[in-house]
Amino acid sequence: MTQVIALANQKGGVGKTTTAINLAASLAVMEKNVLIVDCDPQANASSGLSITPGSSHGTVYQLLFQPEQKEAVIHDSALEYLKVIPSCQDLVASELELVEKIGREYYLREALRDVIKRFDYVFLDCPPSLGLLTINSLCAADALLIPLQCEYYALEGIAHLLQTYELVQKRLNASLQLGGVVLTMYDRRNKLSGQIEQEAKRHFSNKVFNSLIPRNVRLSEAPSHGLPVICYDYRSKGSQAYLDLARELIG
C-alpha cells in the first residue's frame, strides 16, 4: 500500500524541505517508487530537484483546481524512481480560493486519490505555516513526519503543530498518525544538540528516529545544483544519514 507522509513544521529553516528531498531520494535509490508533492508556494523542493518555479511545468495548483490534468503535473527527477509535482507562486492564492469551497480541507486528498496508487511513498512538503495548505496535506496523509532542528526555540514551536495534528486527527482525518520526529542540523560538538535530543525523546519517546541528520556542507550545497545530496556527493555524511533514515523508515 502507498504510504502518504506529510512533512510539517510551522517554523522555517528546520530542514523540512531538505528532509523531504533527501529522504525521498534515498528511498528512490532503493528502487521504491516515490513522489514528492511540493505544497509550499516558496517551491524550494521543486528548485531543489531542478524544476524552476514559474516555468511551464504543471504544478500542484493545477492539480488542485484542474484535477483532470493530473498526468501533466507529474515530472521526472534525476533519479529514475523519484517523481515530483512542483509548486509555483500561484499556490499563494489557493488558500483564498479554498476558503469558500465545500470540503475545502479535502481538495488535495481528492486530487491525489488516483495519482498515488502507482507509488510506494508520497511525501507532502508543507509550507512553514498552519494554514489551509498544511491542513489539506494532513487530511491527505497517513502519517505526520516532524523535522526538528536541534536549537532551543525549535521545541517551543512543536506544541502548536501538535495541537493542529490532534485537531485534524479528531475531526478531519482519524487515520492520521504521528510518523515520527527527525532531528536535523545535529552537531555532536554542541551540548545543546544533545540536550534537544534528550528533550525530544522525553516528549515523544519511541517516536524519535535514531538516525540523526548532521550539519553538513555537502547537504547545504546540493540544492544549488538542483540535486539530492545522494546524487551530489554519495559519500558525504549528510547522504549517509538520510540513507540510514530511509532504512529506518522502511523498517
PyMOL commands that set and color helices and strands:
alter all, ss='L'
color gray80, all
select helices_A, chain A and resi 16-29+44-47+60-65+67-73+91-99+104-112+116-118+132-140+152-171+191-207+217-225+229-232+237-250
alter helices_A, ss='H'
color red, helices_A
select strands_A, chain A and resi 3-7+34-38+75-76+82-85+121-125+143-149+177-184
alter strands_A, ss='S'
color yellow, strands_A
deselect
rebuild
show_as cartoon
